[in-house]
Amino acid sequence: MKITFKNSELSRFATPGCATCDTRVAFRAAAGTSPDGETSMSRSMPPTLATGTQVDASALVHRSWERCAKLDPQLLADPNPLSRVDLTFQIEAHQTLLRHAGPSLSALSALAQANNGIAILAAPDGLILHEQGNLNFLDRAQRVALRPGVNWAESQRGTNAIGTALYDGRAVRIHGAEHFLARNQVLSCHAAPIRSATGGILGVLDLSGPADVMCGHVLTLVQRLASGISDLMLAESPLQRFEFHAGEQPACGVPPAILLLDDTLRIVGANEAALHVLNADWRLLGTPYSQWMDGVLHPQDAVLHRHDGLPLTGRLISGDRHITSSGGVRAGLAPSQLAAGMLPEPDAISRPLLVQAVRAVDGQLAVLLQGETGTGKEVMARHIHACSQRHAGAFVAINCAALPEHLIESELFGYEPGAFTGARREGARGLLRQAHQGTLFLDEIGDMPLGLQTRLLRVLQEREVQPLGSEKRLALDFNLISASHQNLTGRMAQGLFRADLYYRLQGLPIELPPLRQRADLAHFIASQYASLGGALATDTLEILADYSWPGNYRELHSLLRRLRCLHPEDSRLLPQQLPQSILSARPEAECCPSLDVSDASCPPPDARSPSSVVLDTAGMASGLREIEQSVIRQTLYDCAGNMAQTARRLGIHRSTLYRKLKG
């Protein structure tokens, strides 16, 4: 299949002074020019890049164009961006990257402002997570789908700096007509990969702008800023590290070389500066440091030597201080930020609930979140807010159980100056007005006094508020999300909660599942402890996965932080290091007395298959229980009485298996 470009179109995308563009136009004859003034090109590769002697950059572009052969260079349709919900999930999944990239993005954004461009951070798959910079160019970038939620991998957007940097694993400049898609040839893009301590790509930093403005030298700056992000992430490792530089004095502006070392002084991580100083590649991982230099590592500055005699000056830094430092940062977070950081994004059970909730609030329906304590109701509310159409507004959380009753009205509705004795001279807006065009989250709504319930009902019905001491009524517009761990219908029956308010709040009732119902509970617990820098022994993980977690996520994260604090040096946490409250709650490791499967001569509990159990209409409930018991007992027999194996085969937790056998 052939694609065609008119000569005038090729010239239009050529940028004055760009060697690649000049070469491309000069080589048009190699493609063959038809009488009507059109140049035919193979879709797989423009002949302008397939002939002649090219510089390295052109060779890189040449290979990229070959990889993009199946794309249509004249593609005009915008790619399907992620929904706001899915983009929020991706942003939360890459919070560590975003946090460390903040300073570099700010610095790059300042440069972008001066060059009419934008700074971009993309995920390792090419998905744009964040952009900032020149407002005028942000609008132009939208037209070519250069925006958050759009994937710029080569397979999606052809040759471009983000996608090509990801594929080749190095800093790349794609300028003007080097872009595979014609619509992107107005851009000049400069991208560099952000690497982990083991060489993996964590993301891409990019500076993009108009092809007629951006200068090629900015690629070096982008590359340095990307390396700076990698170094920030590497410095937070709990492992000891050796920071050094070539020579006896560090060169001005040159970042330190860093090696991460295990207890045996083997290299388990590095930054690109270290590879450069040691003339090495990522194959140095797993080798002893002595394979690359002579001398003894010391906490004070010391001079070692590369095997060829080059002096290396550096010092060994303990990783312990980084755990303390990191903990200090976490301790300084506000409670809501801390909760949002601790609790996970919705799992397979909760995610559909979130999608429904976002649709509800966008359709001006109230959402009522219910569930056991610690199931993450506020975090879910924040997810809903972040994914809703009012995400740009404030998220105002009110704990109805914590507000003093005599202050509730003034705090909620606000007041005019001098409305009552002790009122502030300037008055107060009130929390309801603060939530205007954002989200109002009423936590523990079941504990709100009856008198206030009446006033709140009126506000919700009329969507207006009258501050204390004022004769004016002010319009309100917000997402309404309420939460309670109490049985509100039961409180209605007791006369403690207004029925009309309940039905106003429960436009969409959502029951958040408890932690123990997570299908991936064991994996989740292991990953949460790993995020604190620790690891769990298999037996320890099995005990934690069997625990019922009455406090849910809040209890889990409190325990994991305590364990990590008390056992910072242990490579793997052992069962005996768990608190007695967890160990004593474990089901007894014995089979149901009615079925002693430890006896090898014990026959199967029921030779009939479950489908052979005959049910009558009147005995349906007991028949279902009989089927369940038959399946459980048969599986238990097949597993020779191994409770853990039986639970895994049935797809239930071991505590559930014990309960069903005893019931």
C-alpha positions as CSV (number, residue, x, y, z in Angstrom):
1,M,0.0,0.0,0.0
2,K,1.3,3.5,-0.9
3,I,0.8,6.9,0.7
4,T,1.3,10.1,-1.0
5,F,2.4,13.6,0.0
6,K,2.3,16.6,-2.2
7,N,5.6,18.4,-2.6
8,S,4.1,21.5,-1.2
9,E,3.0,19.6,1.9
10,L,6.6,18.3,2.4
11,S,7.9,21.8,2.2
12,R,5.3,23.1,4.6
13,F,6.5,20.8,7.3
14,A,10.1,21.5,6.7
15,T,11.7,23.7,9.3
16,P,14.4,26.2,8.2
17,G,17.8,25.1,9.5
18,C,16.7,21.6,10.3
19,A,19.1,19.1,8.6
20,T,16.6,16.3,8.6
21,C,13.9,18.4,7.0
22,D,16.4,19.8,4.4
23,T,17.6,16.2,3.6
24,R,14.0,15.0,3.4
25,V,13.1,17.6,0.8
26,A,16.4,17.2,-1.1
27,F,15.7,13.5,-1.4
28,R,12.2,13.8,-2.8
29,A,13.6,12.9,-6.2
30,A,14.6,9.5,-4.8
31,A,11.0,8.8,-4.2
32,G,10.0,9.6,-7.7
33,T,7.8,12.6,-8.5
34,S,4.7,12.1,-10.6
35,P,3.6,14.6,-13.3
36,D,0.8,15.9,-11.0
37,G,3.4,17.0,-8.4
38,E,2.9,14.2,-5.9
39,T,5.6,12.1,-4.3
40,S,4.9,8.4,-3.7
41,M,6.4,6.9,-0.5
42,S,6.3,3.4,0.8
43,R,4.1,3.4,3.9
44,S,6.8,1.6,5.8
45,M,9.5,4.2,5.3
46,P,9.9,7.5,3.4
47,P,12.7,7.2,0.8
48,T,14.2,10.4,2.1
49,L,15.2,8.5,5.2
50,A,16.0,5.3,3.4
51,T,18.8,6.7,1.2
52,G,21.9,8.6,1.6
53,T,24.2,9.0,4.6
54,Q,22.3,9.9,7.8
55,V,23.4,11.1,11.2
56,D,22.5,9.1,14.2
57,A,19.3,11.0,14.8
58,S,18.1,10.2,11.3
59,A,19.0,6.5,11.8
60,L,16.9,6.5,14.9
61,V,14.0,8.1,13.1
62,H,14.5,5.7,10.1
63,R,14.1,2.6,12.4
64,S,11.1,4.2,14.1
65,W,9.4,4.9,10.8
66,E,9.9,1.2,9.9
67,R,8.2,0.2,13.2
68,C,5.3,2.4,12.4
69,A,4.7,0.9,9.0
70,K,1.1,-0.2,9.8
71,L,-0.1,3.2,10.8
72,D,-1.6,5.7,8.3
73,P,0.6,8.9,8.3
74,Q,-2.5,10.9,7.3
75,L,-4.4,9.7,10.4
76,L,-6.6,12.5,11.6
77,A,-8.9,10.8,14.1
78,D,-8.1,11.5,17.7
79,P,-7.3,8.5,19.9
80,N,-9.8,7.5,22.5
81,P,-8.5,9.0,25.8
82,L,-9.0,7.3,29.1
83,S,-12.1,8.2,31.0
84,R,-11.7,10.5,34.0
85,V,-12.2,7.5,36.3
86,D,-9.5,5.4,34.6
87,L,-7.1,8.4,34.3
88,T,-7.5,9.0,38.0
89,F,-6.6,5.4,38.7
90,Q,-3.5,5.7,36.6
91,I,-2.4,8.9,38.3
92,E,-2.9,7.3,41.7
93,A,-0.9,4.2,40.5
94,H,2.0,6.5,39.6
95,Q,1.9,8.8,42.6
96,T,5.5,7.9,43.6
97,L,6.7,9.0,40.1
98,L,4.6,12.1,40.1
99,R,5.8,13.1,43.6
100,H,9.4,12.8,42.7
101,A,9.0,14.4,39.3
102,G,7.4,17.6,40.8
103,P,10.6,19.7,41.1
104,S,11.8,18.7,37.6
105,L,8.4,19.4,36.1
106,S,8.4,22.8,37.6
107,A,11.8,23.6,36.3
108,L,11.0,22.3,32.9
109,S,7.7,24.1,32.9
110,A,9.6,27.4,33.4
111,L,11.7,26.7,30.3
112,A,8.5,25.6,28.4
113,Q,6.9,28.9,29.2
114,A,9.7,30.8,27.7
115,N,9.6,28.7,24.5
116,N,5.8,28.6,24.1
117,G,5.8,24.9,25.0
118,I,4.7,22.4,27.7
119,A,6.4,20.0,30.1
120,I,4.9,16.5,30.1
121,L,5.2,13.4,32.3
122,A,4.2,10.1,30.8
123,A,3.9,6.6,32.2
124,P,6.1,3.7,31.1
125,D,3.5,2.6,28.6
126,G,3.4,6.1,27.0
127,L,0.2,7.3,28.7
128,I,0.4,11.1,29.4
129,L,-0.2,11.6,33.2
130,H,0.5,15.3,33.6
131,E,1.3,18.4,31.6
132,Q,2.0,22.1,32.5
133,G,3.4,25.1,30.8
134,N,2.4,27.8,28.3
135,L,-1.4,28.2,28.3
136,N,-1.5,29.1,24.6
137,F,0.4,26.0,23.5
138,L,-1.7,23.8,25.9
139,D,-4.7,24.7,23.7
140,R,-2.7,23.8,20.5
141,A,-1.6,20.6,22.1
142,Q,-5.2,19.6,22.7
143,R,-5.8,19.7,19.0
144,V,-3.2,17.0,18.3
145,A,-4.3,15.0,21.4
146,L,-1.1,15.8,23.4
147,R,-3.0,15.8,26.7
148,P,-3.4,13.6,29.8
149,G,-5.2,10.4,29.3
150,V,-3.9,9.8,25.7
151,N,-1.3,7.2,25.0
152,W,1.7,8.4,22.9
153,A,3.4,5.1,22.4
154,E,4.8,4.6,18.9
155,S,2.1,2.0,18.2
156,Q,-0.6,4.6,18.9
157,R,0.9,7.9,17.7
158,G,3.7,6.9,15.4
159,T,7.2,8.3,15.7
160,N,7.3,10.9,18.5
161,A,9.7,11.7,21.3
162,I,7.7,10.0,24.1
163,G,7.1,6.8,22.3
164,T,10.5,6.6,20.6
165,A,12.3,7.3,23.9
166,L,10.4,4.5,25.5
167,Y,11.2,2.1,22.7
168,D,14.9,2.9,22.4
169,G,15.4,3.6,26.1
170,R,17.4,6.9,25.5
171,A,16.9,10.6,25.2
172,V,15.3,11.5,21.9
173,R,14.5,14.7,19.9
174,I,11.8,14.3,17.3
175,H,11.6,17.6,15.3
176,G,8.9,18.7,12.8
177,A,8.7,16.4,9.8
178,E,10.5,13.6,11.7
179,H,7.1,12.8,13.3
180,F,5.4,9.9,11.5
181,L,1.9,11.4,11.6
182,A,1.5,14.4,9.4
183,R,-0.7,16.2,12.0
184,N,2.2,16.0,14.6
185,Q,4.8,17.6,12.3
186,V,4.1,21.0,13.8
187,L,5.7,19.8,17.0
188,S,9.3,19.7,18.2
189,C,9.5,17.2,21.1
190,H,12.4,16.3,23.5
191,A,12.0,13.3,25.8
192,A,14.2,11.3,28.1
193,P,13.4,8.1,30.0
194,I,13.2,8.1,33.8
195,R,15.0,4.9,35.0
196,S,14.7,2.8,38.2
197,A,17.8,1.7,40.2
198,T,17.8,-1.5,38.2
199,G,17.5,0.1,34.8
200,G,13.8,-0.3,34.2
201,I,11.9,2.6,32.7
202,L,9.5,4.2,35.2
203,G,8.3,7.0,32.9
204,V,9.3,9.7,30.4
205,L,9.9,13.4,30.9
206,D,9.2,15.5,27.8
207,L,9.3,19.1,26.6
208,S,7.2,19.8,23.5
209,G,6.5,23.0,21.6
210,P,6.1,24.5,18.2
211,A,8.7,23.2,15.7
212,D,9.5,26.8,14.6
213,V,10.5,27.9,18.1
214,M,12.0,25.0,20.1
215,C,15.8,24.7,20.1
216,G,17.7,21.4,20.0
217,H,19.9,22.1,23.0
218,V,17.0,21.7,25.4
219,L,17.3,17.9,25.1
220,T,20.4,17.9,27.3
221,L,18.4,19.7,30.0
222,V,15.5,17.3,29.8
223,Q,17.9,14.4,30.1
224,R,19.5,15.9,33.2
225,L,16.1,16.6,34.8
226,A,15.0,13.0,34.1
227,S,18.1,11.7,35.7
228,G,17.4,13.9,38.7
229,I,14.0,12.3,39.1
230,S,15.7,8.9,39.0
231,D,18.2,10.0,41.6
232,L,15.5,11.3,44.0
233,M,13.7,7.9,43.9
234,L,17.0,6.0,44.3
235,A,17.9,8.1,47.3
236,E,14.8,6.9,49.2
237,S,15.8,3.3,49.1
238,P,16.3,1.7,52.5
239,L,19.5,0.1,51.2
240,Q,23.0,1.5,51.9
241,R,24.5,3.4,49.0
242,F,27.9,4.6,47.8
243,E,27.9,8.2,46.4
244,F,31.0,9.1,44.5
245,H,32.4,11.2,41.6
246,A,35.4,10.9,39.3
247,G,38.5,12.7,40.5
248,E,39.3,14.1,43.9
249,Q,37.0,17.1,43.6
250,P,33.4,17.0,42.2
251,A,32.9,18.7,38.9
252,C,30.5,21.7,39.1
253,G,27.0,20.8,38.1
254,V,27.7,17.1,37.7
255,P,25.3,14.9,39.7
256,P,26.9,12.2,42.0
257,A,27.3,8.7,40.8
258,I,25.3,6.3,43.1
259,L,25.5,2.6,43.7
260,L,23.0,0.7,45.9
261,L,24.6,-2.1,47.8
262,D,23.3,-5.1,49.7
263,D,24.8,-6.4,53.0
264,T,27.5,-8.3,51.1
265,L,28.5,-5.1,49.2
266,R,27.1,-6.4,45.9
267,I,25.7,-3.8,43.6
268,V,21.9,-4.1,43.4
269,G,21.1,-0.7,41.9
270,A,22.8,2.3,40.2
271,N,22.1,5.5,38.5
272,E,23.2,6.4,35.0
273,A,26.0,8.7,36.3
274,A,27.5,5.6,38.0
275,L,27.4,3.7,34.8
276,H,29.2,6.5,33.0
277,V,31.9,6.9,35.6
278,L,32.6,3.2,35.7
279,N,32.3,2.7,31.9
280,A,29.7,0.0,32.6
281,D,26.2,-1.0,31.6
282,W,23.4,-2.5,33.6
283,R,25.2,-5.9,33.7
284,L,27.1,-4.6,36.7
285,L,24.1,-5.4,38.8
286,G,24.8,-8.4,41.1
287,T,28.5,-8.0,40.9
288,P,30.7,-7.0,44.0
289,Y,31.7,-3.3,44.0
290,S,35.4,-4.5,44.2
291,Q,35.0,-5.8,40.6
292,W,34.9,-2.1,39.5
293,M,37.1,-0.3,41.9
294,D,40.0,-0.8,44.4
295,G,39.7,0.5,48.0
296,V,37.5,0.2,51.1
297,L,34.2,1.9,51.4
298,H,33.9,4.3,54.3
299,P,31.2,6.5,55.9
300,Q,33.6,9.5,55.5
301,D,34.9,10.8,52.2
302,A,37.6,8.4,50.9
303,V,39.5,8.0,47.7
304,L,39.2,4.7,45.8
305,H,40.5,4.0,42.4
306,R,39.0,2.6,39.2
307,H,41.1,-0.4,38.0
308,D,42.7,1.9,35.4
309,G,43.9,4.2,38.1
310,L,41.2,6.9,37.9
311,P,40.6,8.3,41.4
312,L,37.0,8.0,42.7
313,T,36.0,10.0,45.7
314,G,32.9,9.1,47.7
315,R,31.4,7.9,50.9
316,L,29.1,5.1,52.1
317,I,25.7,6.2,53.3
318,S,23.5,4.0,55.5
319,G,20.0,3.5,54.3
320,D,18.5,3.6,57.8
321,R,18.2,7.4,57.8
322,H,16.1,7.3,54.7
323,I,13.5,5.2,56.4
324,T,13.4,7.7,59.3
325,S,13.3,10.6,56.9
326,S,10.6,9.1,54.8
327,G,8.6,8.4,57.9
328,G,9.0,11.9,59.0
329,V,7.5,13.2,55.8
330,R,4.6,10.8,56.1
331,A,4.0,11.9,59.6
332,G,3.7,15.5,58.5
333,L,0.8,14.8,56.1
334,A,-2.7,15.9,56.9
335,P,-4.9,13.0,58.0
336,S,-7.0,13.0,54.8
337,Q,-3.8,13.0,52.7
338,L,-2.4,10.2,54.9
339,A,-5.6,8.1,54.4
340,A,-5.6,8.7,50.7
341,G,-2.0,7.5,50.5
342,M,-2.6,4.4,52.7
343,L,-5.7,3.1,51.2
344,P,-5.7,1.5,47.8
345,E,-7.5,2.3,44.6
346,P,-10.7,0.4,44.3
347,D,-10.3,-3.3,43.7
348,A,-12.2,-5.5,41.3
349,I,-15.3,-5.4,43.6
350,S,-15.2,-1.7,44.4
351,R,-14.3,-0.3,40.9
352,P,-17.7,-0.9,39.3
353,L,-19.2,0.8,42.4
354,L,-17.0,3.9,41.8
355,V,-18.1,4.1,38.2
356,Q,-21.8,4.0,39.2
357,A,-21.2,6.6,41.9
358,V,-19.5,9.0,39.5
359,R,-22.4,8.7,37.1
360,A,-24.8,9.3,40.0
361,V,-23.2,12.6,41.2
362,D,-22.7,13.8,37.6
363,G,-26.5,13.3,37.3
364,Q,-27.1,15.2,40.5
365,L,-28.0,12.2,42.6
366,A,-26.8,11.9,46.2
367,V,-24.6,8.9,47.1
368,L,-24.8,7.2,50.4
369,L,-21.7,5.1,51.3
370,Q,-22.2,2.4,54.0
371,G,-20.0,-0.4,55.3
372,E,-18.0,-1.5,58.3
373,T,-15.6,0.9,60.0
374,G,-12.3,1.3,58.2
375,T,-13.5,0.3,54.7
376,G,-12.4,3.5,53.2
377,K,-15.5,5.5,52.9
378,E,-13.8,8.9,52.8
379,V,-11.2,7.6,50.3
380,M,-14.0,6.4,48.1
381,A,-15.7,9.8,48.4
382,R,-12.4,11.4,47.3
383,H,-12.2,9.1,44.4
384,I,-15.7,10.0,43.4
385,H,-14.9,13.7,43.6
386,A,-11.7,13.4,41.6
387,C,-13.5,11.6,38.8
388,S,-16.6,13.8,38.7
389,Q,-17.4,16.8,36.6
390,R,-17.0,19.0,39.7
391,H,-13.4,17.7,40.3
392,A,-12.0,21.2,40.0
393,G,-14.0,22.4,43.0
394,A,-13.2,21.9,46.7
395,F,-13.7,18.6,48.5
396,V,-15.2,19.5,51.9
397,A,-15.4,16.7,54.4
398,I,-17.5,17.1,57.6
399,N,-17.5,14.6,60.4
400,C,-21.0,15.0,61.8
401,A,-20.1,13.1,64.9
402,A,-17.1,15.4,65.8
403,L,-18.7,18.8,65.5
404,P,-19.9,20.3,68.8
405,E,-23.7,20.6,68.7
406,H,-23.7,24.3,69.6
407,L,-21.4,25.1,66.7
408,I,-22.8,22.9,64.0
409,E,-25.2,25.5,62.5
410,S,-22.6,28.2,62.4
411,E,-20.0,25.9,60.9
412,L,-22.3,24.4,58.3
413,F,-24.4,27.4,57.2
414,G,-22.0,30.3,58.0
415,Y,-22.9,33.6,59.5
416,E,-22.9,37.3,59.0
417,P,-20.6,39.7,61.0
418,G,-22.0,40.2,64.5
419,A,-24.6,37.4,64.1
420,F,-24.0,36.3,67.7
421,T,-21.8,36.9,70.6
422,G,-18.3,35.7,69.9
423,A,-18.8,35.7,66.1
424,R,-15.8,36.8,64.0
425,R,-15.9,40.4,62.9
426,E,-15.7,39.4,59.2
427,G,-18.3,36.6,59.5
428,A,-17.8,33.1,58.0
429,R,-18.8,31.5,54.7
430,G,-19.7,28.1,56.3
431,L,-18.8,24.7,55.0
432,L,-21.8,24.3,52.7
433,R,-20.7,27.4,50.8
434,Q,-17.1,26.2,50.7
435,A,-18.3,23.1,48.9
436,H,-20.1,25.2,46.2
437,Q,-19.2,23.7,42.7
438,G,-17.3,20.9,44.5
439,T,-18.2,18.0,46.7
440,L,-19.7,18.0,50.2
441,F,-18.9,14.8,52.1
442,L,-21.0,14.2,55.3
443,D,-19.2,11.5,57.3
444,E,-21.0,9.7,60.1
445,I,-24.3,11.3,59.0
446,G,-26.1,8.9,61.3
447,D,-24.8,10.8,64.3
448,M,-26.3,14.2,63.2
449,P,-28.7,15.7,65.8
450,L,-32.4,15.6,64.8
451,G,-32.8,19.4,64.9
452,L,-30.0,19.9,62.4
453,Q,-31.3,17.1,60.2
454,T,-34.4,19.3,59.6
455,R,-32.3,22.3,58.5
456,L,-30.0,20.2,56.3
457,L,-33.0,18.6,54.6
458,R,-34.3,22.0,53.7
459,V,-30.9,23.0,52.2
460,L,-30.7,19.8,50.2
461,Q,-34.3,20.2,48.9
462,E,-33.9,23.9,47.9
463,R,-30.2,23.9,47.2
464,E,-29.9,27.2,49.0
465,V,-28.4,28.3,52.3
466,Q,-29.3,31.2,54.5
467,P,-26.3,32.2,56.7
468,L,-27.1,33.0,60.4
469,G,-28.0,36.7,60.8
470,S,-28.6,37.1,57.0
471,E,-31.8,37.7,55.1
472,K,-30.3,36.5,51.8
473,R,-30.5,33.0,50.5
474,L,-27.5,31.9,48.5
475,A,-27.6,29.2,45.8
476,L,-25.6,26.0,46.2
477,D,-24.3,23.5,43.7
478,F,-22.3,20.5,44.8
479,N,-21.9,16.7,44.7
480,L,-23.5,15.3,47.8
481,I,-21.9,12.2,49.4
482,S,-22.8,10.9,52.8
483,A,-21.4,8.0,54.8
484,S,-22.2,6.0,57.9
485,H,-21.2,2.7,59.5
486,Q,-24.5,2.6,61.3
487,N,-27.8,1.0,60.2
488,L,-29.7,4.1,59.2
489,T,-33.0,2.2,58.6
490,G,-32.7,0.9,62.2
491,R,-32.1,4.4,63.5
492,M,-35.2,5.6,61.6
493,A,-37.2,2.9,63.3
494,Q,-35.9,4.2,66.6
495,G,-36.9,7.8,65.7
496,L,-33.3,8.9,65.7
497,F,-33.0,9.7,62.0
498,R,-35.5,11.4,59.7
499,A,-36.9,9.2,57.0
500,D,-37.3,12.1,54.5
501,L,-33.6,13.0,55.0
502,Y,-32.6,9.3,54.5
503,Y,-34.4,9.0,51.2
504,R,-32.9,12.3,50.1
505,L,-29.4,11.1,50.9
506,Q,-29.7,7.6,49.4
507,G,-30.1,8.5,45.7
508,L,-27.6,5.7,45.1
509,P,-26.8,3.6,48.2
510,I,-23.4,1.8,48.0
511,E,-22.2,-0.9,50.4
512,L,-18.4,-0.9,50.5
513,P,-17.0,-4.4,50.9
514,P,-14.9,-5.3,53.9
515,L,-11.2,-6.0,53.5
516,R,-11.6,-9.7,54.1
517,Q,-13.7,-10.0,50.9
518,R,-10.8,-9.0,48.6
519,A,-10.1,-11.8,46.2
520,D,-6.4,-10.7,46.1
521,L,-6.1,-10.2,49.9
522,A,-2.8,-12.1,50.3
523,H,-1.2,-10.3,47.4
524,F,-2.5,-7.0,48.6
525,I,-1.1,-7.4,52.1
526,A,2.3,-8.5,50.7
527,S,2.4,-5.4,48.4
528,Q,1.4,-3.0,51.2
529,Y,4.2,-4.3,53.5
530,A,6.6,-4.2,50.6
531,S,5.8,-0.6,50.0
532,L,7.1,0.0,53.6
533,G,10.4,-1.6,52.6
534,G,9.7,-5.0,54.2
535,A,8.9,-8.6,53.2
536,L,6.7,-11.3,54.8
537,A,7.5,-14.9,55.2
538,T,5.0,-17.3,53.5
539,D,3.6,-18.5,56.9
540,T,3.2,-15.0,58.1
541,L,1.3,-13.9,55.0
542,E,-1.0,-17.0,55.3
543,I,-1.9,-16.0,58.9
544,L,-2.6,-12.4,58.0
545,A,-4.7,-13.5,55.0
546,D,-6.8,-15.7,57.3
547,Y,-7.4,-13.0,59.8
548,S,-10.9,-11.4,59.7
549,W,-9.7,-7.7,59.9
550,P,-12.7,-6.2,61.8
551,G,-11.0,-2.8,61.5
552,N,-10.5,-3.4,57.8
553,Y,-8.0,-1.2,55.9
554,R,-7.4,1.1,58.9
555,E,-6.5,-1.8,61.1
556,L,-4.3,-3.5,58.4
557,H,-2.2,-0.4,57.8
558,S,-1.8,0.4,61.4
559,L,-0.5,-3.1,62.1
560,L,1.8,-3.1,59.1
561,R,3.4,0.2,60.1
562,R,3.8,-1.0,63.7
563,L,5.5,-4.2,62.5
564,R,7.8,-2.4,60.2
565,C,8.7,0.1,62.9
566,L,9.5,-2.7,65.4
567,H,11.4,-5.0,63.0
568,P,13.2,-2.7,60.6
569,E,16.2,-4.9,60.2
570,D,14.5,-8.2,59.5
571,S,14.6,-9.4,55.9
572,R,11.4,-11.4,56.3
573,L,8.8,-11.0,59.1
574,L,8.2,-14.4,60.8
575,P,4.9,-15.6,62.4
576,Q,6.2,-15.3,65.9
577,Q,6.7,-11.6,65.4
578,L,3.0,-11.0,64.9
579,P,1.0,-9.7,67.9
580,Q,-0.8,-12.2,70.0
581,S,-4.2,-10.7,69.1
582,I,-3.6,-11.9,65.5
583,L,-2.3,-15.3,66.4
584,S,-5.0,-16.0,69.0
585,A,-7.7,-15.1,66.5
586,R,-6.5,-17.8,64.1
587,P,-8.9,-20.7,63.6
588,E,-7.8,-23.9,65.3
589,A,-5.8,-26.1,62.9
590,E,-8.1,-29.1,63.1
591,C,-10.7,-30.6,60.9
592,C,-14.4,-30.7,61.5
593,P,-15.1,-33.4,64.2
594,S,-17.7,-35.0,62.0
595,L,-15.1,-35.8,59.3
596,D,-11.8,-37.2,60.4
597,V,-9.9,-37.1,57.1
598,S,-6.6,-37.7,58.9
599,D,-7.5,-41.4,58.8
600,A,-6.4,-42.7,55.4
601,S,-9.0,-45.4,55.5
602,C,-11.8,-42.8,55.9
603,P,-14.0,-43.1,52.8
604,P,-15.3,-40.1,50.9
605,P,-18.1,-38.4,52.9
606,D,-20.6,-38.8,50.2
607,A,-20.2,-41.0,47.2
608,R,-22.8,-39.1,45.3
609,S,-21.9,-36.1,43.2
610,P,-23.3,-32.7,44.4
611,S,-25.7,-32.7,41.4
612,S,-27.3,-36.0,42.6
613,V,-28.7,-34.4,45.7
614,V,-32.4,-34.2,45.2
615,L,-34.2,-31.0,46.2
616,D,-37.8,-30.4,46.8
617,T,-39.4,-26.9,46.8
618,A,-40.1,-27.0,50.6
619,G,-36.6,-28.0,51.4
620,M,-34.7,-25.7,49.0
621,A,-32.7,-23.9,51.7
622,S,-31.6,-27.1,53.4
623,G,-30.9,-28.7,50.0
624,L,-28.6,-25.8,49.1
625,R,-26.7,-26.2,52.4
626,E,-26.5,-29.9,51.7
627,I,-24.9,-29.3,48.3
628,E,-22.4,-26.8,49.8
629,Q,-21.5,-29.2,52.6
630,S,-21.1,-32.0,50.1
631,V,-18.8,-30.0,47.8
632,I,-16.7,-28.8,50.8
633,R,-16.4,-32.3,52.3
634,Q,-15.5,-33.9,49.0
635,T,-12.8,-31.2,48.3
636,L,-11.5,-31.6,51.9
637,Y,-11.2,-35.4,51.3
638,D,-9.5,-34.9,48.0
639,C,-7.0,-32.6,49.7
640,A,-6.3,-35.2,52.4
641,G,-7.5,-32.8,55.1
642,N,-5.2,-29.9,54.2
643,M,-7.4,-26.9,55.1
644,A,-5.2,-24.3,53.3
645,Q,-5.2,-26.3,50.1
646,T,-9.0,-26.9,50.4
647,A,-9.7,-23.2,50.9
648,R,-7.6,-22.3,47.9
649,R,-9.3,-24.9,45.7
650,L,-12.7,-23.6,46.7
651,G,-11.7,-20.0,46.3
652,I,-12.5,-19.0,49.8
653,H,-10.5,-17.9,52.8
654,R,-9.5,-20.5,55.4
655,S,-11.5,-18.8,58.1
656,T,-14.6,-19.0,56.0
657,L,-13.9,-22.7,55.4
658,Y,-13.7,-23.3,59.2
659,R,-16.9,-21.5,59.8
660,K,-18.8,-23.4,57.2
661,L,-17.5,-26.8,58.5
662,K,-18.5,-25.9,62.0
663,G,-21.9,-24.5,60.9
